[in-house]
């Protein structure tokens, strides 16, 4: 894997057009490739992934890890209700199986689940990987973590990029997300301290396993 310090060299282009061109190159010589975008909660991973898919067009498709959240019933069964969004609250085996399928079966429509922030539950088949999509862009917190299941996911990606942003920016985004989801300011702050914060600390340990380090600062899709 390339050294991350080398990938952060001065002047490296990080605008949307340059990133889309780099992403497209992953499909050179292969029927289909997967690009992962990892990073702590609140960095803008889904924003970047969707922007790249839109820029590339029908040659790309979106596959969010959040579709593999366990349902609220399963979280309650496992005693994880208060840790929703943490590493064990995802169906990593199901996620790996879908990544393998999109690589092994490029000739058919493949339907992809997502997470609904209104229902607060995962839902099936919101997205589609069409046969024309030679690049599948997946994003999520734990994609590069050196943990069981996640290692297998990382091995299926042509590259995995790490998206970062200043802590105060992430914190504000996460607080706004929790407030929009119906929590009080006090509940939102507590959730950030006991759940999103520890989750982010775990994700930060995976930074060295990513081939390119990006910052949301100065990116045209975040301006």
C-alpha positions as a printed NumPy array, in Angstrom:
array([[  0.   ,   0.   ,   0.   ],
       [  1.254,   3.493,  -0.79 ],
       [  2.589,   5.567,   2.084],
       [ -0.008,   8.114,   3.166],
       [  2.622,  10.816,   3.69 ],
       [  3.561,  10.504,   0.017],
       [ -0.083,  10.883,  -0.977],
       [ -0.344,  14.166,   0.946],
       [  2.4  ,  15.885,  -1.013],
       [  2.022,  19.641,  -1.498],
       [ -0.05 ,  20.71 ,  -4.455],
       [ -1.805,  17.385,  -4.968],
       [ -5.126,  18.173,  -6.682],
       [ -8.142,  17.453,  -4.505],
       [-10.926,  19.181,  -6.442],
       [-13.877,  17.115,  -7.565],
       [-12.764,  16.838, -11.197],
       [ -9.294,  15.599, -10.226],
       [-10.684,  13.102,  -7.72 ],
       [-13.207,  11.804, -10.249],
       [-10.411,  11.275, -12.779],
       [ -8.337,   9.396, -10.189],
       [-11.351,   7.273,  -9.268],
       [-12.072,   6.374, -12.895],
       [ -8.507,   5.137, -13.348],
       [ -9.245,   2.316, -10.899],
       [-11.301,   0.626, -13.62 ],
       [ -8.399,   0.452, -16.073],
       [ -7.98 ,  -3.16 , -17.126],
       [-10.766,  -4.594, -14.94 ],
       [-14.51 ,  -5.118, -15.535],
       [-15.441,  -3.259, -12.336],
       [-13.648,  -1.706,  -9.357],
       [-14.633,  -0.535,  -5.885],
       [-13.423,   2.726,  -4.368],
       [-13.823,   3.085,  -0.612],
       [-14.084,   6.381,   1.263],
       [-13.432,   5.997,   4.988],
       [-13.258,   8.548,   7.775],
       [-14.737,   9.575,  11.126],
       [-18.425,  10.453,  11.508],
       [-19.312,  13.888,  10.201],
       [-16.5  ,  14.362,   7.694],
       [-18.795,  14.409,   4.658],
       [-18.139,  10.949,   3.231],
       [-21.603,  10.545,   1.731],
       [-21.457,  14.065,   0.276],
       [-18.167,  13.313,  -1.445],
       [-19.235,   9.856,  -2.647],
       [-22.494,  11.151,  -4.122],
       [-20.7  ,  14.073,  -5.747],
       [-18.198,  11.718,  -7.379],
       [-20.967,   9.434,  -8.659],
       [-22.832,  12.414, -10.097],
       [-19.666,  13.738, -11.723],
       [-18.78 ,  10.396, -13.318],
       [-22.35 ,   9.632, -14.4  ],
       [-23.727,   6.24 , -15.37 ],
       [-20.269,   4.714, -15.156],
       [-20.416,   4.909, -11.356],
       [-22.757,   3.737,  -8.603],
       [-23.173,   4.449,  -4.896],
       [-23.031,   1.808,  -2.153],
       [-23.25 ,   3.21 ,   1.407],
       [-22.166,   1.164,   4.399],
       [-25.034,   2.726,   6.364],
       [-27.454,   0.39 ,   4.586],
       [-25.927,  -2.373,   6.706],
       [-26.896,  -0.848,  10.044],
       [-28.6  ,  -3.495,  12.149],
       [-32.285,  -2.789,  12.692],
       [-33.459,  -1.259,  15.949],
       [-34.927,  -4.624,  16.978],
       [-31.588,  -6.356,  16.464],
       [-29.725,  -3.607,  18.298],
       [-32.082,  -4.023,  21.254],
       [-31.553,  -7.793,  21.197],
       [-27.787,  -7.292,  21.302],
       [-27.838,  -4.522,  23.891],
       [-26.448,  -2.003,  21.403],
       [-29.264,   0.54 ,  21.281],
       [-27.078,   3.15 ,  22.976],
       [-24.19 ,   2.387,  20.597],
       [-25.983,   2.641,  17.276],
       [-23.421,   3.46 ,  14.62 ],
       [-20.577,   1.761,  16.477],
       [-18.474,  -0.898,  14.751],
       [-20.407,  -3.942,  16.091],
       [-23.763,  -2.387,  15.12 ],
       [-23.199,  -3.16 ,  11.423],
       [-23.704,  -6.361,   9.444],
       [-20.152,  -6.446,   8.13 ],
       [-20.552,  -9.958,   6.695],
       [-23.521,  -8.805,   4.63 ],
       [-21.573,  -5.776,   3.468],
       [-18.61 ,  -7.896,   2.363],
       [-20.944, -10.285,   0.55 ],
       [-22.477,  -7.416,  -1.434],
       [-19.06 ,  -6.007,  -2.334],
       [-18.067,  -9.436,  -3.636],
       [-21.287,  -9.655,  -5.618],
       [-20.859,  -6.309,  -7.35 ],
       [-17.376,  -7.404,  -8.419],
       [-18.333, -10.93 ,  -9.454],
       [-21.617, -10.148, -11.232],
       [-21.195,  -6.988, -13.305],
       [-23.786,  -8.047, -15.863],
       [-26.942,  -7.674, -13.742],
       [-28.728,  -5.023, -11.711],
       [-27.737,  -5.249,  -8.053],
       [-29.845,  -3.49 ,  -5.455],
       [-28.247,  -1.735,  -2.511],
       [-29.738,  -0.893,   0.91 ],
       [-29.444,   2.474,   2.646],
       [-30.217,   4.022,   6.023],
       [-33.248,   6.282,   6.38 ],
       [-32.695,   9.109,   8.866],
       [-36.433,   9.751,   9.095],
       [-37.377,   6.164,   9.892],
       [-34.106,   5.599,  11.789],
       [-33.925,   2.171,  10.16 ],
       [-32.112,   0.542,   7.23 ],
       [-34.221,   0.081,   4.114],
       [-33.74 ,  -2.274,   1.179],
       [-33.024,  -1.486,  -2.468],
       [-32.791,   2.313,  -2.349],
       [-29.803,   2.291,  -4.722],
       [-28.929,   0.263,  -7.805],
       [-25.647,  -0.848,  -9.299],
       [-26.424,  -1.096, -13.001],
       [-24.33 ,  -3.118, -15.464],
       [-23.016,   0.144, -16.947],
       [-21.43 ,   1.102, -13.617],
       [-17.78 ,   0.076, -13.834],
       [-16.906,   1.932, -10.622],
       [-18.74 ,   1.375,  -7.339],
       [-18.083,   4.037,  -4.71 ],
       [-18.703,   2.885,  -1.168],
       [-18.337,   4.985,   1.964],
       [-18.504,   4.447,   5.691],
       [-16.701,   4.897,   8.964],
       [-14.985,   1.532,   9.323],
       [-13.961,   0.568,   5.796],
       [-10.232,   0.59 ,   6.537],
       [-10.287,  -0.692,  10.118],
       [ -7.889,  -3.529,  10.91 ],
       [-10.634,  -5.673,  12.427],
       [-12.361,  -8.962,  11.539],
       [-14.723,  -8.53 ,   8.624],
       [-13.497,  -5.042,   7.791],
       [-10.146,  -6.417,   6.629],
       [-12.022,  -8.554,   4.098],
       [-13.962,  -5.513,   2.933],
       [-10.778,  -3.482,   2.471],
       [ -9.221,  -6.246,   0.369],
       [-12.059,  -5.936,  -2.164],
       [-11.415,  -2.237,  -2.772],
       [ -9.08 ,  -1.08 ,  -5.486],
       [ -8.265,   1.89 ,  -3.235],
       [ -9.555,   3.323,   0.007],
       [ -9.329,   7.072,   0.638],
       [ -9.508,   8.674,   4.067],
       [-11.614,  11.806,   4.4  ],
       [-10.897,  14.115,   7.311],
       [-12.055,  17.504,   8.534],
       [-11.347,  19.685,  11.584],
       [-12.812,  18.411,  14.834],
       [-14.985,  21.477,  15.366],
       [-16.496,  21.092,  11.89 ],
       [-17.283,  17.42 ,  12.497],
       [-18.769,  18.177,  15.912],
       [-21.097,  20.841,  14.539],
       [-22.277,  18.57 ,  11.727],
       [-22.91 ,  15.704,  14.148],
       [-24.828,  17.898,  16.586],
       [-26.999,  19.208,  13.763],
       [-27.605,  15.638,  12.593],
       [-28.788,  14.557,  16.037],
       [-30.983,  17.63 ,  16.478],
       [-32.554,  16.998,  13.07 ],
       [-33.218,  13.424,  14.181],
       [-35.31 ,  14.625,  17.124],
       [-32.864,  14.722,  20.046],
       [-32.766,  17.654,  22.454],
       [-29.542,  19.716,  22.604],
       [-28.596,  17.917,  25.822],
       [-29.299,  14.494,  24.321],
       [-27.374,  15.386,  21.167],
       [-24.319,  16.494,  23.162],
       [-24.432,  13.329,  25.264],
       [-24.693,  11.137,  22.149],
       [-21.696,  12.866,  20.669],
       [-19.653,  12.341,  23.839],
       [-20.558,   8.687,  24.424],
       [-21.02 ,   7.342,  20.892],
       [-19.91 ,   9.443,  17.916],
       [-16.744,  10.556,  19.709],
       [-15.481,   7.048,  20.567],
       [-16.484,   5.816,  17.112],
       [-14.382,   8.546,  15.539],
       [-11.393,   7.651,  17.691],
       [-11.557,   4.06 ,  16.44 ],
       [-11.812,   5.178,  12.826],
       [ -8.787,   7.448,  13.202],
       [ -6.65 ,   4.37 ,  13.866],
       [ -7.398,   3.2  ,  10.295],
       [ -5.953,   6.321,   8.668],
       [ -2.607,   4.623,   7.953],
       [ -4.39 ,   1.879,   5.986],
       [ -5.713,   4.338,   3.393],
       [ -3.806,   5.223,   0.242],
       [ -4.891,   8.852,   0.024],
       [ -5.7  ,  11.377,   2.738],
       [ -8.217,  14.062,   1.819],
       [ -9.517,  17.088,   3.674],
       [-12.918,  18.661,   3.171],
       [-11.327,  22.086,   3.523],
       [-11.136,  23.704,   0.109],
       [-13.014,  20.94 ,  -1.726],
       [-15.381,  22.439,  -4.27 ],
       [-18.294,  20.121,  -3.388],
       [-18.223,  21.41 ,   0.217],
       [-18.096,  25.136,  -0.603]])
